[in-house]
Amino acid sequence: MFGLNKTSPKFCDLKGKVAIVTGAQRGMGRAHSILLAQAGAKVVLADLTAEGCQPVIEEIKKERGEAIAVKCDMAQKADIDNLIATAVKTFGKIDILVNNAGIFPFKPFLEMQEADFEKVIDVNLKGYFLAAQAAAKEMQKNQPNEKGLRGSIINIASIAAIVGFPGLTHYCASKGGVVAMSHAMAQELAPLGIRVNNIDPGAIDTPGASMANMDPKAKEAMLAPIPLKRSGTAEEIANAVLFLASDESSYMTGSVMVVDGGWVAG
Ligand SMILES: NC(=O)c1ccc[n+]([C@@H]2O[C@H](COP(=O)([O-])OP(=O)(O)OC[C@H]3O[C@@H](n4cnc5c(N)ncnc54)[C@H](O)[C@@H]3O)[C@@H](O)[C@H]2O)c1
């Protein structure tokens, strides 16, 4: 009865699902897009330029996946509305939203200008709110599955929602806001069959947070509090995204998955 056999569905199968990934041209967004497509989803990649997403689209198409790219600045409501409308027009519905686009420009607290703070909040928090709201309005139109579920929203937050990082006051505020906002959204959207979960990545080696050119001493200090003694990969976060996107996580909403090599458990 238990275990896989030839007739068992594939684990984390997303065949027939439509997913949007923001910040999809590189780093974690690229990894989420490729893995969701490999699991069978049609993927809408959103980033500051559509051209920048083309190499990822080519990778997906090489494996016979389906994907399109849409230019979307997450600080602009009109761009987000266009992203949602384009996804529905192209693929007919939205099942999964991965709010991933984020910026983390370091600035000492005492030098941080109002505009610096607002920019980070606009992209990392307000953009997540606007995209989630617009996507949820579409998800509520989906036929529910046998458990009454219609959609899954995954917000990429950060362990910066839990611990403070010098130079990132605005970023910590935005990520703490994402987690708190997701808790409230999960309450309101559960009756509609829409799940909302967070992922808190730790130190992940991506183009935006590259460890390659880091001073060895700084790198050693960064890895010191991490029990697994290494940074994570974008693919290790994508695995968590795939699980939360799929029906295998059907009883999870309002949760926070910490994927950080044990950092905040210390
Ligand atoms: N890398 C880490 O260590 C780490 C840790 C915790 C959380 N995170 C979060 O994970 C997410 C992905 O980070 P990453 O490391 O892959 O970053 P990255 O800089 O490598 O990639 C971010 C992507 O977002 C896009 N982007 C930036 N501003 C945008 C905007 N206004 N509208 C649309 N797209 C925009 C960029 O063009 C880029 O493609 C972010 O939300 C980040 O805060 C990263």
The ligand as a Tripos MOL2 file, in Angstrom:
@<TRIPOS>MOLECULE
LIG
   44    48     1     0     0
SMALL
NO_CHARGES

@<TRIPOS>ATOM
      1 N1         21.5020   35.0350   -1.4950 N.am      1 LIG1
      2 C1         21.2620   34.9880   -0.1970 C.2       1 LIG1
      3 O1         22.1400   34.7160    0.6300 O.2       1 LIG1
      4 C2         19.8520   35.2430    0.3010 C.ar      1 LIG1
      5 C3         19.5570   34.9020    1.6290 C.ar      1 LIG1
      6 C4         18.2600   35.0740    2.1030 C.ar      1 LIG1
      7 C5         17.2840   35.5600    1.2660 C.ar      1 LIG1
      8 N2         17.5680   35.8980   -0.0030 N.ar      1 LIG1
      9 C6         16.4690   36.3730   -0.8550 C.3       1 LIG1
     10 O2         16.3120   35.5010   -1.9470 O.3       1 LIG1
     11 C7         15.8050   36.2090   -3.0670 C.3       1 LIG1
     12 C8         16.7050   35.9540   -4.2770 C.3       1 LIG1
     13 O3         18.0050   36.4110   -3.9650 O.3       1 LIG1
     14 P1         19.2950   36.0690   -4.8410 P.3       1 LIG1
     15 O4         20.4130   35.8660   -3.8980 O.co2     1 LIG1
     16 O5         18.9780   35.0200   -5.8450 O.co2     1 LIG1
     17 O6         19.5160   37.4840   -5.5560 O.3       1 LIG1
     18 P2         20.1350   37.8950   -6.9770 P.3       1 LIG1
     19 O7         20.5220   39.3120   -6.8190 O.co2     1 LIG1
     20 O8         21.1440   36.9230   -7.4470 O.co2     1 LIG1
     21 O9         18.8400   37.8010   -7.9280 O.3       1 LIG1
     22 C9         17.7530   38.6580   -7.6990 C.3       1 LIG1
     23 C10        16.9490   38.8000   -8.9750 C.3       1 LIG1
     24 O10        15.8860   39.7450   -8.7070 O.3       1 LIG1
     25 C11        15.8360   40.6720   -9.7770 C.3       1 LIG1
     26 N3         15.3030   41.9540   -9.3080 N.ar      1 LIG1
     27 C12        15.9080   42.8930   -8.5420 C.ar      1 LIG1
     28 N4         15.1060   43.9540   -8.3730 N.ar      1 LIG1
     29 C13        13.9580   43.6750   -9.0480 C.ar      1 LIG1
     30 C14        12.7560   44.3840   -9.2580 C.ar      1 LIG1
     31 N5         12.5680   45.6130   -8.7650 N.pl3     1 LIG1
     32 N6         11.7890   43.7930   -9.9810 N.ar      1 LIG1
     33 C15        11.9640   42.5640  -10.5270 C.ar      1 LIG1
     34 N7         13.0920   41.8450  -10.3620 N.ar      1 LIG1
     35 C16        14.0800   42.4060   -9.6400 C.ar      1 LIG1
     36 C17        17.2690   40.8050  -10.2640 C.3       1 LIG1
     37 O11        17.3130   41.3080  -11.5950 O.3       1 LIG1
     38 C18        17.7600   39.3620  -10.1470 C.3       1 LIG1
     39 O12        17.4810   38.6240  -11.3080 O.3       1 LIG1
     40 C19        15.7290   37.6720   -2.6360 C.3       1 LIG1
     41 O13        14.4300   37.9760   -2.1980 O.3       1 LIG1
     42 C20        16.7060   37.7260   -1.4710 C.3       1 LIG1
     43 O14        16.4000   38.7600   -0.5700 O.3       1 LIG1
     44 C21        18.8400   35.7600   -0.5030 C.ar      1 LIG1
@<TRIPOS>BOND
     1     1     2 1
     2     2     3 2
     3     2     4 1
     4     4     5 ar
     5     4    44 ar
     6     5     6 ar
     7     6     7 ar
     8     7     8 ar
     9     8     9 1
    10     8    44 ar
    11     9    10 1
    12     9    42 1
    13    10    11 1
    14    11    12 1
    15    11    40 1
    16    12    13 1
    17    13    14 1
    18    14    15 2
    19    14    16 1
    20    14    17 1
    21    17    18 1
    22    18    19 2
    23    18    20 1
    24    18    21 1
    25    21    22 1
    26    22    23 1
    27    23    24 1
    28    23    38 1
    29    24    25 1
    30    25    26 1
    31    25    36 1
    32    26    27 ar
    33    26    35 ar
    34    27    28 ar
    35    28    29 ar
    36    29    30 ar
    37    29    35 ar
    38    30    31 1
    39    30    32 ar
    40    32    33 ar
    41    33    34 ar
    42    34    35 ar
    43    36    37 1
    44    36    38 1
    45    38    39 1
    46    40    41 1
    47    40    42 1
    48    42    43 1
@<TRIPOS>SUBSTRUCTURE
     1 LIG1         1 GROUP 0 **** ****
